[in-house]
Amino acid sequence: MNKIQNPEDSESGIHKVEGIILEKLFVRSNEQTPLTSDSELREILTETSDSVNFDIAIENLIVAGFVSRIGDNEFQITMNGSEEHSRRTNADVLF
């Protein structure tokens, strides 16, 4: 018997937050303003009430090589992150 994934499941929430972060950083990199502050990312997540998963999601993205931390509180998408954004977008699993 297969496990049915609950949409409110923690993993799906983290995956959604990862997608939101990738989207924001991808858009910023295309605007020629690649650095985004920690507070700016948290602000967009409070609008979606997913801020509780921010720390886990950002660490997952950094460990996977999709996001780089610059200094103490700024982030930018990497080339691999741009490719992951495109992959998730094409597979319709970004959010």
Secondary structure, 3 states (H helix, E strand, C coil): CCCCCCCCCHHHHHHHHHHHHHHHHHHHHHCCCCCEEHHHHHHHHHHCCCHHHHHHHHHHHHHCCCEEEECCCEEEECHHHHHHHHHHHHCCCCC
